[in-house]
Amino acid sequence: MFYHSNAMHFGNDKHVLVFLYGFSTDKYVWSRLTKRFSEQYHLLIPDLKDHGQTAYDQRDDYSVPSHCQMLLLLFEQLKIERFSIVGNSMGAMMPAKRLDDMPERI
């Protein structure tokens, strides 16, 4: 999974903002907006499945729960414990579906 970030490591010195875009775009849709937050926050802008640099795989599951699971694995890999999400369209629906699963993290 490809992503853009202003942080090499996600420590506790700054809160993490995760930007999730809508269907049929990529991580660069947030470029103008994220410039305003780059000094105050650690930013994470992933390319979701079959978007941007994250490749399509016909064997993969492209459902919202599957996208959420992929994000959770990314958060684990990057050691991101707590975060806030800015979402648009499908990128807003994904965290809404998972809020009940992890209220202490979002």
All heavy atoms as an XYZ file, in Angstrom:
882
protein
N       0.860     -1.177      0.000
C       0.000      0.000      0.000
C       0.902      1.234      0.000
O       1.765      1.391      0.852
C      -0.898     -0.013      1.228
C      -1.798      1.190      1.342
S      -2.878      1.039      2.772
C      -4.361      1.663      2.085
N       0.681      2.111     -0.955
C       1.446      3.346     -1.044
C       0.750      4.448     -0.261
O      -0.472      4.457     -0.137
C       1.598      3.777     -2.503
C       2.549      2.904     -3.265
C       2.115      1.732     -3.852
C       3.876      3.266     -3.389
C       2.981      0.923     -4.554
C       4.758      2.470     -4.091
C       4.307      1.285     -4.669
N       1.536      5.368      0.251
C       0.972      6.500      0.978
C       1.939      7.678      0.920
O       3.123      7.522      0.632
C       0.670      6.127      2.437
C       1.887      5.732      3.248
C       2.636      6.690      3.924
C       2.283      4.400      3.334
C       3.750      6.335      4.657
C       3.382      4.040      4.065
C       4.119      5.005      4.727
O       5.221      4.651      5.454
N       1.414      8.831      1.216
C       2.211     10.049      1.333
C       2.168     10.454      2.796
O       1.138     10.314      3.458
C       1.623     11.160      0.451
C       2.323     12.458      0.608
N       3.581     12.678      0.111
C       1.958     13.595      1.233
C       3.954     13.903      0.421
N       2.980     14.484      1.098
N       3.296     10.948      3.301
C       3.348     11.382      4.694
C       4.425     12.443      4.870
O       5.381     12.496      4.099
C       3.649     10.191      5.601
O       3.723     10.628      6.946
N       4.270     13.254      5.874
C       5.295     14.233      6.230
C       6.142     13.725      7.392
O       6.941     14.470      7.944
C       4.658     15.583      6.580
C       3.813     15.522      7.830
O       3.372     14.459      8.245
N       3.562     16.671      8.428
N       5.980     12.477      7.781
C       6.691     11.909      8.934
C       7.428     10.638      8.540
O       6.888      9.811      7.820
C       5.702     11.604     10.054
N       8.633     10.503      9.031
C       9.375      9.248      8.860
C       8.877      8.211      9.874
O       8.796      7.037      9.586
C      10.869      9.486      9.066
C      11.489     10.347      7.986
S      11.591      9.518      6.402
C      12.848      8.312      6.749
N       8.573      8.698     11.086
C       8.062      7.853     12.160
C       6.909      8.589     12.827
O       6.933      9.806     12.947
C       9.151      7.559     13.197
C      10.352      6.914     12.605
N      10.400      5.574     12.289
C      11.560      7.416     12.250
C      11.568      5.292     11.775
N      12.298      6.396     11.738
N       5.925      7.853     13.270
C       4.749      8.444     13.895
C       4.876      8.328     15.412
O       4.460      7.345     16.000
C       3.477      7.766     13.393
C       3.232      8.008     11.939
C       3.765      7.164     10.978
C       2.499      9.097     11.527
C       3.559      7.401      9.631
C       2.286      9.347     10.185
C       2.822      8.490      9.236
N       5.472      9.347     16.017
C       5.656      9.357     17.457
C       4.518     10.067     18.155
O       3.497     10.414     17.547
N       4.695     10.307     19.422
C       3.676     10.975     20.229
C       3.827     12.485     20.243
O       3.079     13.166     20.930
C       3.722     10.443     21.660
C       3.304      8.994     21.727
O       2.455      8.552     20.966
N       3.914      8.245     22.624
N       4.800     13.016     19.510
C       5.036     14.462     19.536
C       3.963     15.250     18.791
O       3.749     16.419     19.085
C       6.418     14.797     18.984
C       6.632     14.281     17.575
O       6.171     13.161     17.275
O       7.266     14.989     16.781
N       3.289     14.617     17.838
C       2.220     15.272     17.083
C       1.078     14.285     16.872
O       1.289     13.088     16.723
C       2.710     15.745     15.711
C       3.729     16.842     15.750
C       4.107     17.247     14.343
C       5.169     18.328     14.339
N       5.543     18.690     12.958
N      -0.140     14.815     16.824
C      -1.310     13.987     16.533
C      -1.287     13.585     15.049
O      -0.808     14.340     14.208
C      -2.587     14.762     16.858
C      -3.815     13.920     16.821
N      -4.076     12.945     17.758
C      -4.843     13.889     15.945
C      -5.219     12.351     17.461
N      -5.701     12.914     16.371
N      -1.820     12.425     14.740
C      -1.847     11.923     13.365
C      -3.191     12.244     12.724
O      -4.244     11.929     13.281
C      -1.603     10.400     13.320
C      -1.704      9.877     11.891
C      -0.249     10.054     13.927
N      -3.146     12.871     11.547
C      -4.335     13.089     10.720
C      -4.245     12.159      9.516
O      -3.243     12.164      8.800
C      -4.410     14.526     10.211
C      -4.777     15.624     11.178
C      -4.844     16.969     10.446
C      -6.104     15.348     11.845
N      -5.290     11.369      9.316
C      -5.364     10.459      8.178
C      -6.385     11.033      7.209
O      -7.526     11.300      7.588
C      -5.794      9.042      8.620
C      -5.881      8.110      7.416
C      -4.841      8.496      9.678
N      -5.977     11.228      5.969
C      -6.859     11.776      4.938
C      -7.254     10.652      3.993
O      -6.392     10.000      3.395
C      -6.147     12.888      4.155
C      -5.969     14.148      4.943
C      -4.928     14.288      5.835
C      -6.854     15.200      4.786
C      -4.757     15.449      6.572
C      -6.696     16.369      5.513
C      -5.648     16.489      6.411
N      -8.571     10.422      3.861
C      -9.103      9.375      2.986
C      -9.985     10.009      1.924
O     -10.943     10.704      2.250
C      -9.915      8.363      3.805
C      -9.151      7.643      4.918
C     -10.112      6.763      5.713
C      -8.012      6.827      4.344
N      -9.693      9.760      0.690
C     -10.419     10.363     -0.433
C     -11.574      9.472     -0.881
O     -11.716      8.335     -0.443
C      -9.475     10.605     -1.603
C      -8.681      9.378     -1.987
C      -9.249      8.380     -2.758
C      -7.380      9.209     -1.533
C      -8.543      7.247     -3.085
C      -6.664      8.076     -1.866
C      -7.243      7.102     -2.640
O      -6.541      5.977     -2.956
N     -12.358     10.007     -1.790
C     -13.481      9.277     -2.350
C     -13.083      8.386     -3.512
O     -11.928      8.341     -3.928
N     -14.059      7.712     -4.050
C     -13.866      6.757     -5.144
C     -13.268      7.431     -6.380
O     -13.606      8.559     -6.714
C     -15.220      6.120     -5.501
C     -15.134      5.078     -6.569
C     -14.571      3.851     -6.291
C     -15.599      5.342     -7.839
C     -14.485      2.876     -7.273
C     -15.522      4.378     -8.827
C     -14.963      3.144     -8.541
N     -12.388      6.747     -7.049
C     -11.767      7.090     -8.339
C     -10.853      8.313     -8.305
O     -10.770      9.059     -9.266
C     -12.817      7.236     -9.452
O     -13.507      8.463     -9.339
N     -10.129      8.495     -7.227
C      -9.108      9.538     -7.167
C      -7.872      8.935     -6.494
O      -7.741      7.727     -6.419
C      -9.637     10.807     -6.465
O      -8.700     11.854     -6.589
C      -9.983     10.573     -5.035
N      -6.954      9.743     -6.005
C      -5.776      9.224     -5.322
C      -5.330     10.185     -4.230
O      -5.979     11.202     -3.980
C      -4.639      8.927     -6.298
C      -4.096     10.173     -6.988
O      -4.305     11.295     -6.493
O      -3.440     10.018     -8.028
N      -4.220      9.856     -3.597
C      -3.748     10.612     -2.437
C      -3.466     12.075     -2.738
O      -3.508     12.912     -1.847
C      -2.513      9.945     -1.844
C      -1.318      9.897     -2.768
C      -0.196      9.081     -2.137
C       0.919      8.820     -3.088
N       0.635      7.885     -4.171
N      -3.207     12.417     -3.974
C      -2.850     13.796     -4.318
C      -4.031     14.758     -4.306
O      -3.840     15.959     -4.347
C      -2.119     13.838     -5.657
C      -0.812     13.091     -5.584
C      -0.637     11.896     -6.270
C       0.235     13.555     -4.796
C       0.555     11.198     -6.177
C       1.425     12.859     -4.696
C       1.579     11.682     -5.397
O       2.759     10.995     -5.301
N      -5.251     14.253     -4.209
C      -6.427     15.124     -4.150
C      -6.372     16.017     -2.907
O      -6.944     17.098     -2.886
C      -7.736     14.302     -4.216
C      -8.003     13.574     -2.917
C      -8.910     15.182     -4.579
N      -5.643     15.588     -1.886
C      -5.556     16.334     -0.629
C      -4.370     17.301     -0.583
O      -4.194     18.008      0.412
C      -5.426     15.375      0.542
C      -6.633     14.513      0.765
C      -6.730     13.174      0.549
C      -7.901     14.921      1.281
N      -7.972     12.728      0.892
C      -8.717     13.786      1.350
C      -8.423     16.150      1.688
C     -10.031     13.827      1.807
C      -9.727     16.196      2.145
C     -10.515     15.040      2.198
N      -3.546     17.372     -1.603
C      -2.288     18.129     -1.557
C      -2.445     19.575     -1.100
O      -1.695     20.046     -0.239
C      -1.595     18.095     -2.917
O      -1.198     16.784     -3.214
N      -3.379     20.300     -1.669
C      -3.529     21.716     -1.299
C      -3.964     21.880      0.151
O      -3.469     22.745      0.870
C      -4.524     22.397     -2.229
C      -3.944     22.604     -3.615
C      -4.891     23.249     -4.578
N      -5.482     24.471     -4.057
C      -6.593     25.008     -4.521
N      -7.229     24.434     -5.517
N      -7.067     26.110     -4.009
N      -4.867     21.044      0.600
C      -5.384     21.149      1.964
C      -4.341     20.731      3.000
O      -4.176     21.385      4.027
C      -6.647     20.302      2.117
C      -7.295     20.302      3.490
C      -7.803     21.693      3.845
C      -8.422     19.302      3.535
N      -3.622     19.653      2.737
C      -2.700     19.126      3.745
C      -1.512     20.052      4.001
O      -0.923     19.989      5.076
C      -2.193     17.723      3.352
O      -1.613     17.768      2.050
C      -3.326     16.723      3.393
N      -1.187     20.913      3.071
C      -0.106     21.875      3.304
C      -0.383     22.723      4.539
O       0.529     23.108      5.256
C       0.080     22.786      2.087
C       0.688     22.103      0.915
C       0.799     23.056     -0.263
C       1.245     22.308     -1.503
N       1.319     23.182     -2.664
N      -1.630     22.998      4.800
C      -2.024     23.830      5.946
C      -1.843     23.124      7.289
O      -1.817     23.757      8.324
C      -3.467     24.276      5.808
C      -3.704     25.127      4.587
C      -5.177     25.433      4.425
N      -5.417     26.095      3.175
C      -5.604     27.400      3.051
N      -5.567     28.172      4.114
N      -5.826     27.926      1.873
N      -1.748     21.806      7.265
C      -1.655     21.024      8.499
C      -0.277     20.413      8.736
O      -0.039     19.811      9.778
C      -2.688     19.891      8.476
C      -4.104     20.359      8.440
C      -4.825     20.375      7.253
C      -4.718     20.798      9.602
C      -6.133     20.813      7.226
C      -6.029     21.235      9.583
C      -6.735     21.253      8.390
N       0.619     20.550      7.795
C       1.872     19.796      7.838
C       2.798     20.164      8.987
O       3.617     19.342      9.401
C       2.609     19.905      6.507
O       2.956     21.243      6.250
N       2.700     21.354      9.522
C       3.571     21.728     10.641
C       3.007     21.280     11.991
O       3.764     21.009     12.918
C       3.808     23.230     10.653
C       4.687     23.685      9.500
C       5.032     25.151      9.580
O       5.115     25.695     10.698
O       5.220     25.761      8.516
N       1.700     21.192     12.099
C       1.055     20.869     13.370
C       0.822     19.374     13.595
O       0.684     18.934     14.733
C      -0.296     21.568     13.465
C      -0.203     23.071     13.456
C      -1.589     23.661     13.303
O      -2.220     23.498     12.257
N      -2.067     24.308     14.351
N       0.735     18.604     12.512
C       0.325     17.205     12.609
C       1.241     16.303     11.791
O       1.859     16.733     10.829
C      -1.100     17.023     12.061
C      -2.142     17.804     12.798
C      -2.526     19.069     12.366
C      -2.759     17.272     13.934
C      -3.495     19.792     13.046
C      -3.731     17.992     14.613
C      -4.091     19.251     14.163
O      -5.057     19.956     14.840
N       1.251     15.021     12.176
C       1.792     13.986     11.303
C       0.661     13.649     10.332
O      -0.464     13.375     10.762
C       2.164     12.725     12.079
C       3.374     12.877     12.937
N       4.584     13.346     12.474
C       3.563     12.593     14.240
C       5.459     13.348     13.448
N       4.866     12.907     14.547
N       0.941     13.683      9.057
C      -0.082     13.415      8.049
C       0.146     12.052      7.412
O       1.277     11.664      7.135
C      -0.043     14.486      6.958
C      -0.161     15.928      7.430
C      -0.045     16.885      6.244
C      -1.454     16.155      8.178
N      -0.948     11.349      7.163
C      -0.908     10.076      6.454
C      -2.010     10.107      5.407
O      -3.184     10.269      5.746
C      -1.128      8.905      7.421
C      -1.157      7.520      6.785
C       0.190      7.180      6.157
C      -1.551      6.474      7.801
N      -1.616      9.976      4.142
C      -2.574      9.996      3.040
C      -2.320      8.750      2.188
O      -1.455      8.745      1.316
C      -2.448     11.281      2.189
C      -2.492     12.514      3.100
C      -3.559     11.355      1.160
C      -1.297     13.388      2.955
N      -3.043      7.658      2.462
C      -2.815      6.414      1.727
C      -3.519      6.384      0.375
O      -4.536      7.034      0.176
C      -3.403      5.357      2.652
C      -4.459      6.073      3.420
C      -3.997      7.499      3.550
N      -2.924      5.623     -0.540
C      -3.610      5.259     -1.776
C      -4.355      3.968     -1.484
O      -3.740      2.947     -1.158
C      -2.608      5.026     -2.918
C      -2.393      6.247     -3.781
O      -3.284      7.122     -3.809
O      -1.350      6.332     -4.438
N      -5.666      4.012     -1.564
C      -6.486      2.838     -1.267
C      -6.360      1.801     -2.377
O      -5.755      2.048     -3.420
C      -7.938      3.277     -1.083
C      -8.152      4.312      0.023
C      -9.583      4.799      0.030
C      -7.750      3.763      1.379
N      -6.941      0.640     -2.158
C      -6.867     -0.450     -3.141
C      -7.343      0.012     -4.516
O      -8.399      0.631     -4.634
C      -7.751     -1.617     -2.696
C      -7.304     -2.293     -1.436
C      -8.287     -3.401     -1.100
C      -7.896     -4.128      0.151
N      -8.752     -5.298      0.372
N      -6.557     -0.300     -5.528
C      -6.869      0.014     -6.928
C      -6.973      1.519     -7.186
O      -7.698      1.963     -8.058
C      -8.154     -0.690     -7.373
C      -8.386     -0.572     -8.879
O      -7.406     -0.468     -9.640
O      -9.563     -0.572     -9.301
N      -6.256      2.313     -6.422
C      -6.227      3.761     -6.606
C      -4.781      4.228     -6.555
O      -3.979      3.688     -5.780
C      -7.021      4.476     -5.506
C      -8.491      4.267     -5.599
N      -9.109      3.131     -5.142
C      -9.461      5.053     -6.097
C     -10.404      3.228     -5.348
N     -10.654      4.386     -5.922
N      -4.467      5.244     -7.336
C      -3.114      5.792     -7.328
C      -2.073      4.721     -7.590
O      -2.172      3.973     -8.547
N      -1.099      4.610     -6.692
C      -0.003      3.660     -6.865
C      -0.287      2.282     -6.271
O       0.518      1.374     -6.433
C       1.267      4.223     -6.218
C       1.810      5.441     -6.927
C       3.017      5.989     -6.191
O       2.862      6.671     -5.192
N       4.193      5.681     -6.688
N      -1.397      2.116     -5.576
C      -1.735      0.813     -5.012
C      -2.477      0.011     -6.072
O      -3.563      0.375     -6.494
C      -2.573      0.957     -3.724
O      -1.831      1.751     -2.782
C      -2.860     -0.395     -3.109
N      -1.859     -1.061     -6.499
C      -2.296     -1.802     -7.684
C      -3.616     -2.565     -7.491
O      -3.969     -2.963     -6.380
C      -1.219     -2.788     -8.103
N      -4.276     -2.781     -8.601
C      -5.474     -3.616     -8.667
C      -5.048     -5.076     -8.667
O      -4.076     -5.462     -9.296
C      -6.260     -3.302     -9.940
C      -7.404     -4.256    -10.183
C      -8.573     -4.139     -9.468
C      -7.292     -5.279    -11.119
C      -9.634     -5.023     -9.673
C      -8.339     -6.163    -11.332
C      -9.501     -6.024    -10.610
O     -10.532     -6.891    -10.808
N      -5.793     -5.893     -7.960
C      -5.576     -7.331     -7.956
C      -6.951     -7.979     -8.058
O      -7.782     -7.821     -7.157
C      -4.868     -7.762     -6.667
C      -4.557     -9.250     -6.641
O      -5.145    -10.040     -7.424
O      -3.722     -9.641     -5.814
N      -7.204     -8.699     -9.138
C      -8.528     -9.268     -9.370
C      -8.939    -10.262     -8.291
O     -10.118    -10.542     -8.126
C      -8.603     -9.917    -10.745
C      -7.722    -11.127    -10.927
C      -7.810    -11.674    -12.338
O      -8.441    -11.083    -13.201
N      -7.177    -12.802    -12.573
N      -8.005    -10.780     -7.522
C      -8.319    -11.727     -6.455
C      -8.687    -11.021     -5.156
O      -9.130    -11.654     -4.210
C      -7.130    -12.647     -6.204
C      -6.757    -13.492     -7.424
C      -5.412    -14.101     -7.249
N      -4.442    -12.988     -7.190
C      -3.174    -13.112     -6.913
N      -2.671    -14.278     -6.622
N      -2.368    -12.067     -6.907
N      -8.490     -9.701     -5.098
C      -8.705     -8.969     -3.859
C     -10.178     -8.632     -3.640
O     -10.981     -8.622     -4.561
C      -7.891     -7.674     -3.869
C      -7.505     -7.216     -2.480
O      -8.041     -7.753     -1.491
O      -6.666     -6.315     -2.376
N     -10.501     -8.341     -2.402
C     -11.837     -7.930     -1.989
C     -11.835     -6.408     -1.904
O     -11.001     -5.824     -1.204
C     -12.128     -8.555     -0.615
C     -13.464     -8.131     -0.027
O     -14.209     -7.367     -0.667
O     -13.758     -8.580      1.099
N     -12.759     -5.754     -2.590
C     -12.792     -4.290     -2.636
C     -13.959     -3.710     -1.835
O     -14.355     -2.583     -2.040
C     -12.813     -3.807     -4.093
C     -11.473     -4.047     -4.747
C     -11.195     -5.237     -5.388
C     -10.471     -3.092     -4.659
C      -9.954     -5.470     -5.954
C      -9.227     -3.305     -5.214
C      -8.979     -4.507     -5.859
O      -7.738     -4.721     -6.402
N     -14.461     -4.469     -0.906
C     -15.558     -3.992     -0.066
C     -15.030     -2.975      0.957
O     -13.826     -2.891      1.212
C     -16.200     -5.166      0.672
O     -15.274     -5.710      1.599
N     -15.938     -2.213      1.546
C     -15.556     -1.241      2.572
C     -14.876     -1.937      3.755
O     -13.819     -1.483      4.209
C     -16.774     -0.393      3.012
C     -16.449      0.417      4.246
C     -17.212      0.522      1.877
N     -15.412     -3.046      4.287
C     -14.709     -3.709      5.389
C     -13.286     -4.143      5.019
O     -12.374     -4.049      5.833
C     -15.597     -4.916      5.716
C     -16.954     -4.499      5.268
C     -16.721     -3.661      4.041
N     -13.090     -4.589      3.784
C     -11.759     -5.001      3.350
C     -10.805     -3.802      3.278
O      -9.642     -3.897      3.668
C     -11.840     -5.699      1.989
O     -10.547     -6.038      1.551
N     -11.301     -2.664      2.785
C     -10.487     -1.442      2.779
C     -10.122     -1.040      4.208
O      -8.990     -0.653      4.490
C     -11.248     -0.287      2.113
C     -11.086     -0.240      0.636
N     -11.918     -0.927     -0.211
C     -10.210      0.426     -0.140
C     -11.560     -0.688     -1.457
N     -10.516      0.130     -1.439
N     -11.086     -1.143      5.112
C     -10.836     -0.797      6.521
C      -9.773     -1.710      7.120
O      -8.887     -1.240      7.843
C     -12.119     -0.893      7.327
S     -13.327      0.371      6.923
N      -9.854     -2.983      6.833
C      -8.873     -3.930      7.355
C      -7.481     -3.604      6.831
O      -6.500     -3.659      7.574
C      -9.262     -5.368      6.996
C      -8.373     -6.402      7.636
C      -8.409     -6.348      9.149
O      -9.441     -6.087      9.759
N      -7.275     -6.587      9.777
N      -7.389     -3.240      5.567
C      -6.096     -2.877      4.987
C      -5.527     -1.642      5.689
O      -4.325     -1.572      5.973
C      -6.249     -2.619      3.489
C      -4.960     -2.396      2.765
S      -5.308     -2.282      0.991
C      -3.664     -1.988      0.371
N      -6.389     -0.667      5.994
C      -5.934      0.526      6.716
C      -5.456      0.176      8.121
O      -4.431      0.685      8.585
C      -7.051      1.561      6.796
C      -7.300      2.365      5.539
C      -8.557      3.199      5.700
C      -6.111      3.254      5.220
N      -6.190     -0.691      8.801
C      -5.783     -1.088     10.149
C      -4.419     -1.776     10.134
O      -3.588     -1.550     11.021
C      -6.834     -2.000     10.777
C      -8.147     -1.329     11.125
C      -9.151     -2.359     11.622
C      -7.939     -0.240     12.156
N      -4.173     -2.585      9.130
C      -2.863     -3.224      8.997
C      -1.769     -2.185      8.758
O      -0.671     -2.298      9.305
C      -2.881     -4.252      7.868
C      -3.725     -5.493      8.119
C      -3.814     -6.354      6.851
C      -3.174     -6.298      9.279
N      -2.076     -1.166      7.962
C      -1.111     -0.086      7.731
C      -0.830      0.655      9.035
O       0.327      0.932      9.359
C      -1.635      0.880      6.664
C      -0.737      2.084      6.377
C       0.606      1.658      5.792
C      -1.449      3.055      5.433
N      -1.878      0.966      9.801
C      -1.687      1.651     11.082
C      -0.816      0.821     12.026
O       0.040      1.351     12.721
C      -3.026      1.958     11.756
C      -3.914      2.882     10.981
C      -5.278      2.863     11.190
C      -3.410      3.777     10.046
C      -6.126      3.719     10.498
C      -4.237      4.635      9.350
C      -5.597      4.608      9.568
N      -1.041     -0.489     12.040
C      -0.228     -1.363     12.885
C       1.223     -1.348     12.433
O       2.140     -1.248     13.250
C      -0.774     -2.786     12.859
C      -2.046     -2.958     13.646
C      -2.586     -4.374     13.566
O      -1.798     -5.312     13.328
O      -3.806     -4.542     13.738
N       1.435     -1.454     11.134
C       2.791     -1.464     10.593
C       3.531     -0.165     10.919
O       4.717     -0.177     11.243
C       2.756     -1.678      9.085
C       4.126     -1.732      8.457
C       4.058     -1.932      6.959
O       2.993     -1.897      6.350
N       5.202     -2.127      6.349
N       2.825      0.963     10.854
C       3.434      2.263     11.126
C       3.414      2.621     12.610
O       3.877      3.690     12.996
C       2.726      3.353     10.311
C       2.826      3.208      8.792
C       1.985      4.266      8.106
C       4.275      3.280      8.334
N       2.836      1.740     13.434
C       2.739      1.940     14.887
C       1.955      3.203     15.246
O       2.346      3.977     16.118
C       4.119      1.944     15.524
C       4.851      0.624     15.360
C       6.226      0.664     15.953
C       6.963     -0.633     15.919
N       6.928     -1.463     14.795
N       0.845      3.391     14.551
C      -0.051      4.518     14.819
C      -1.137      4.031     15.769
O      -1.959      3.187     15.414
C      -0.669      5.061     13.514
C       0.427      5.614     12.608
C      -1.721      6.116     13.818
C      -0.058      6.014     11.224
N      -1.132      4.562     16.969
C      -2.089      4.149     17.996
C      -3.403      4.933     17.906
O      -4.473      4.366     17.915
C      -1.480      4.350     19.383
C      -0.279      3.471     19.657
C      -0.662      2.024     19.861
O      -1.726      1.776     20.443
O       0.109      1.157     19.427
N      -3.284      6.260     17.884
C      -4.468      7.133     17.864
C      -4.369      8.067     16.667
O      -3.279      8.490     16.290
C      -4.555      7.947     19.149
C      -4.811      7.086     20.382
C      -4.962      7.894     21.651
N      -5.868      9.017     21.532
C      -7.195      8.957     21.658
N      -7.785      7.820     21.883
N      -7.934     10.037     21.562
N      -5.535      8.409     16.105
C      -5.541      9.231     14.903
C      -6.900      9.882     14.726
O      -7.891      9.460     15.307
C      -5.204      8.383     13.672
C      -6.021      7.120     13.581
C      -7.215      7.093     12.893
C      -5.585      5.959     14.205
C      -7.972      5.946     12.815
C      -6.335      4.791     14.142
C      -7.528      4.786     13.442
N      -6.915     10.910     13.916
C      -8.168     11.540     13.477
C      -8.251     11.343     11.979
O      -7.233     11.273     11.291
C      -8.168     13.038     13.798
O      -8.177     13.240     15.189
N      -9.482     11.263     11.485
C      -9.681     11.023     10.061
C     -10.425     12.182      9.422
O     -11.419     12.664      9.967
C     -10.465      9.709      9.826
C      -9.617      8.529     10.288
C     -10.851      9.555      8.364
C     -10.279      7.191     10.130
N      -9.917     12.595      8.275
C     -10.604     13.547      7.408
C     -10.976     12.734      6.175
O     -10.100     12.168      5.517
C      -9.686     14.724      7.012
C     -10.401     15.659      6.060
C      -9.185     15.457      8.253
N     -12.276     12.628      5.896
C     -12.693     11.776      4.790
C     -13.684     12.457      3.867
O     -14.418     13.355      4.268
N     -13.684     11.992      2.630
C     -14.586     12.486      1.606
C     -15.226     11.284      0.917
O     -14.527     10.343      0.550
C     -13.790     13.328      0.595
C     -14.636     13.760     -0.571
O     -15.753     14.205     -0.403
N     -14.092     13.626     -1.765
N     -16.542     11.292      0.778
C     -17.269     10.251      0.056
C     -16.952      8.877      0.652
O     -17.156      8.654      1.833
C     -16.931     10.334     -1.429
O     -17.743      9.477     -2.176
N     -16.429      7.952     -0.158
C     -16.083      6.619      0.329
C     -15.079      6.713      1.486
O     -15.129      5.924      2.420
C     -15.486      5.777     -0.799
C     -15.131      4.366     -0.386
S     -14.400      3.397     -1.721
C     -12.738      4.043     -1.764
N     -14.201      7.701      1.451
C     -13.215      7.890      2.505
C     -13.824      8.331      3.820
O     -13.193      8.230      4.866
N     -15.038      8.832      3.795
C     -15.747      9.174      5.037
C     -16.604      8.000      5.509
O     -16.805      7.813      6.704
C     -16.627     10.399      4.812
N     -17.094      7.200      4.574
C     -17.925      6.056      4.926
C     -17.102      4.981      5.633
O     -17.573      4.347      6.574
C     -18.570      5.464      3.673
C     -19.472      4.284      3.984
S     -20.366      3.643      2.568
C     -19.069      3.189      1.451
N     -15.859      4.804      5.213
C     -15.029      3.748      5.791
C     -14.848      3.909      7.301
O     -15.122      2.972      8.053
C     -13.678      3.685      5.074
C     -13.807      3.184      3.664
S     -12.352      3.428      2.660
C     -11.048      2.895      3.714
N     -14.414      5.064      7.792
C     -14.269      5.178      9.250
C     -15.607      5.149      9.979
O     -15.689      4.658     11.106
C     -13.556      6.510      9.446
C     -13.752      7.259      8.194
C     -13.909      6.241      7.116
N     -16.662      5.642      9.345
C     -17.979      5.606      9.976
C     -18.410      4.169     10.235
O     -19.031      3.862     11.246
C     -19.000      6.330      9.106
N     -18.044      3.270      9.338
C     -18.385      1.853      9.500
C     -17.568      1.196     10.604
O     -17.957      0.174     11.133
C     -18.130      1.098      8.191
C     -18.994      1.516      7.046
C     -20.269      0.759      7.071
C     -21.052      1.051      5.806
N     -22.349      0.451      5.828
N     -16.411      1.764     10.936
C     -15.517      1.134     11.905
C     -15.470      1.830     13.264
O     -14.791      1.368     14.164
C     -14.089      1.083     11.343
C     -13.915      0.237     10.112
C     -14.339     -1.199     10.318
N     -13.552     -1.873     11.319
C     -12.901     -2.996     11.138
N     -12.942     -3.599      9.983
N     -12.223     -3.532     12.119
N     -16.160      2.940     13.430
C     -16.104      3.676     14.690
C     -16.457      2.811     15.895
O     -15.830      2.914     16.934
C     -17.026      4.887     14.647
C     -16.479      6.116     13.946
C     -17.562      7.173     13.843
C     -15.266      6.665     14.651
N     -17.442      1.968     15.748
C     -17.855      1.115     16.863
C     -16.786      0.097     17.237
O     -16.740     -0.376     18.360
C     -19.149      0.380     16.530
C     -20.339      1.319     16.456
O     -20.261      2.411     17.049
O     -21.334      0.961     15.814
N     -15.919     -0.239     16.285
C     -14.880     -1.236     16.539
C     -13.685     -0.685     17.287
O     -12.924     -1.452     17.878
C     -14.392     -1.843     15.218
C     -15.467     -2.607     14.486
O     -16.477     -2.970     15.142
O     -15.316     -2.846     13.290
N     -13.475      0.633     17.229
C     -12.257      1.193     17.828
C     -12.436      2.623     18.323
O     -11.641      3.498     17.993
C     -11.125      1.130     16.834
C     -11.376      1.951     15.578
S      -9.968      1.943     14.508
C     -10.580      0.882     13.242
N     -13.424      2.898     19.140
C     -13.658      4.286     19.574
C     -12.489      4.890     20.347
O     -12.312      6.101     20.351
C     -14.906      4.179     20.442
C     -14.917      2.759     20.902
C     -14.318      1.962     19.775
N     -11.669      4.050     20.972
C     -10.544      4.567     21.746
C      -9.386      5.019     20.862
O      -8.489      5.704     21.318
C     -10.052      3.501     22.741
C      -9.337      2.319     22.110
C     -10.242      1.320     21.386
O     -11.477      1.392     21.513
O      -9.701      0.459     20.679
N      -9.404      4.651     19.579
C      -8.294      5.012     18.677
C      -8.608      6.205     17.793
O      -7.721      6.914     17.368
C      -7.943      3.817     17.787
C      -7.327      2.687     18.588
C      -6.900      1.563     17.707
N      -5.718      1.961     16.949
C      -5.189      1.202     16.004
N      -5.724      0.050     15.691
N      -4.106      1.607     15.364
N      -9.879      6.386     17.441
C     -10.249      7.463     16.510
C     -10.714      8.672     17.291
O     -11.581      8.565     18.125
C     -11.348      7.011     15.541
C     -10.847      5.854     14.682
C     -11.783      8.162     14.645
C     -11.865      5.298     13.723
